[in-house]
């Protein structure tokens, strides 16, 4: 009587395959988390840029001064003497700035007192910068993050 050899996988082969699949899944999960953090930071930067552009348009339309206030403890950016406020949607994003006391936008001249506000999390730091001519831009430090150019 002849024994036929059964074909199939051994337990050791299955364990090696499971180890490879789980290590690839773990690596992919880490990349997914980093990508999600980067997207949250980019979105927060875009929303802050839009908030500041609206403040600039308000100053221009009303021929008034709109001053920007940053509260790092509350993670908020506000417009002085109004209830308008920007707070990042993600709790892990921090807000920082080095604004002078009268930073903001000034009327029909469309000028500003230059400044910047930084938003950061574990993915990097995004800065919203405005110049004395009232130009607003979004940039990232120190490396490129998604579609945002570096601050050079």
C-alpha positions as CSV (number, residue, x, y, z in Angstrom):
1,X,0.0,0.0,0.0
2,X,1.3,3.3,-1.0
3,X,0.8,6.5,1.1
4,X,0.0,9.6,-0.9
5,X,1.5,12.8,0.3
6,X,-1.1,15.3,1.3
7,X,-0.6,18.8,-0.1
8,X,-1.2,21.9,2.0
9,X,0.5,24.4,4.3
10,X,2.3,23.5,7.4
11,X,1.7,25.4,10.7
12,X,5.2,27.0,10.4
13,X,4.4,28.3,6.9
14,X,1.1,29.8,8.1
15,X,2.8,31.5,11.0
16,X,5.4,33.1,8.8
17,X,2.7,34.4,6.4
18,X,0.7,35.8,9.4
19,X,3.8,37.5,10.7
20,X,4.5,39.1,7.4
21,X,0.9,40.3,6.9
22,X,0.7,41.7,10.4
23,X,4.0,43.6,10.1
24,X,2.9,45.1,6.8
25,X,-0.5,46.1,8.3
26,X,1.3,47.7,11.3
27,X,3.6,49.7,9.0
28,X,0.6,50.8,6.9
29,X,-1.4,51.9,10.1
30,X,1.5,54.1,11.2
31,X,1.7,55.7,7.7
32,X,-2.1,56.2,7.8
33,X,-1.9,58.0,11.2
34,X,0.9,60.3,10.0
35,X,-1.1,61.1,6.9
36,X,-4.2,61.9,8.9
37,X,-2.3,64.2,11.3
38,X,-0.8,66.0,8.3
39,X,-4.2,66.4,6.7
40,X,-5.7,67.8,10.0
41,X,-2.8,70.3,10.2
42,X,-3.3,71.4,6.6
43,X,-7.0,71.8,7.0
44,X,-6.5,73.8,10.2
45,X,-4.0,76.1,8.4
46,X,-6.4,76.6,5.5
47,X,-9.3,77.5,7.8
48,X,-7.1,80.0,9.8
49,X,-6.0,81.5,6.5
50,X,-9.6,82.0,5.4
51,X,-10.5,83.4,8.9
52,X,-7.7,86.0,8.5
53,X,-8.7,86.8,4.9
54,X,-12.2,87.5,6.1
55,X,-10.9,89.8,8.8
56,X,-8.8,91.6,6.2
57,X,-11.8,92.1,3.9
58,X,-13.8,93.4,6.8
59,X,-11.1,96.0,7.5
60,X,-11.0,97.0,3.9
61,X,-14.8,97.2,3.4
62,X,-15.5,99.1,6.6
63,X,-12.3,101.3,6.4
64,X,-11.5,100.3,10.0
65,X,-8.8,98.6,12.0
66,X,-9.1,94.9,12.7
67,X,-6.7,93.7,15.4
68,X,-5.8,90.1,15.8
69,X,-5.5,88.5,19.3
70,X,-3.9,85.1,20.0
71,X,-4.6,83.1,23.2
72,X,-2.2,80.2,23.3
73,X,-3.7,78.7,26.5
74,X,-7.2,78.5,24.9
75,X,-5.7,77.6,21.5
76,X,-7.7,80.4,19.8
77,X,-7.3,83.3,17.5
78,X,-9.8,86.2,17.7
79,X,-10.6,89.6,16.4
80,X,-10.5,92.3,19.0
81,X,-13.8,93.8,20.2
82,X,-15.9,91.0,18.4
83,X,-17.0,87.5,19.3
84,X,-15.4,86.1,16.1
85,X,-12.9,83.4,17.0
86,X,-11.0,80.6,15.4
87,X,-10.3,77.4,17.4
88,X,-8.6,74.4,15.7
89,X,-11.0,71.5,15.2
90,X,-8.4,68.9,16.4
91,X,-7.4,68.9,20.1
92,X,-3.8,68.0,19.3
93,X,-3.1,71.2,17.3
94,X,-1.4,74.0,19.3
95,X,-1.5,77.7,18.4
96,X,1.5,80.0,18.9
97,X,2.5,83.4,17.7
98,X,4.8,86.3,18.3
99,X,2.5,89.2,17.4
100,X,3.0,92.7,18.5
101,X,0.2,94.4,20.5
102,X,-1.4,96.1,17.5
103,X,-1.1,93.3,14.9
104,X,-3.9,93.3,12.4
105,X,-5.3,94.9,9.2
106,X,-5.8,98.6,8.5
107,X,-8.7,99.9,6.3
108,X,-8.8,101.1,2.7
109,X,-5.0,101.3,2.5
110,X,-5.1,97.5,2.8
111,X,-2.0,97.6,4.9
112,X,-1.2,95.5,8.0
113,X,1.2,95.2,10.8
114,X,3.2,92.1,9.8
115,X,3.0,89.0,11.8
116,X,2.6,85.2,11.8
117,X,0.6,82.5,13.6
118,X,1.9,79.0,13.9
119,X,-0.2,75.8,14.1
120,X,1.6,72.6,15.0
121,X,1.1,69.0,15.9
122,X,3.3,65.8,15.6
123,X,3.2,66.1,11.7
124,X,4.9,69.5,11.6
125,X,4.2,73.2,11.9
126,X,2.1,75.4,9.5
127,X,2.5,79.2,9.6
128,X,0.1,81.8,8.4
129,X,2.1,84.8,7.5
130,X,1.0,88.3,6.6
131,X,3.2,91.1,5.3
132,X,3.0,94.9,5.8
133,X,1.3,95.1,2.4
134,X,-1.5,92.8,3.6
135,X,-0.4,89.7,1.7
136,X,-1.4,86.5,3.4
137,X,0.2,83.2,2.8
138,X,0.4,79.7,4.2
139,X,3.7,77.8,4.5
140,X,5.2,74.9,6.4
141,X,8.3,74.5,8.5
142,X,10.9,72.8,8.2
143,X,10.0,70.3,5.5
144,X,7.3,70.2,2.8
145,X,3.9,69.0,4.1
146,X,1.4,67.8,1.5
147,X,0.6,70.7,-0.9
148,X,1.9,73.5,1.3
149,X,5.2,75.2,0.2
150,X,8.1,75.6,2.7
151,X,8.7,78.9,4.6
152,X,11.9,80.2,3.0
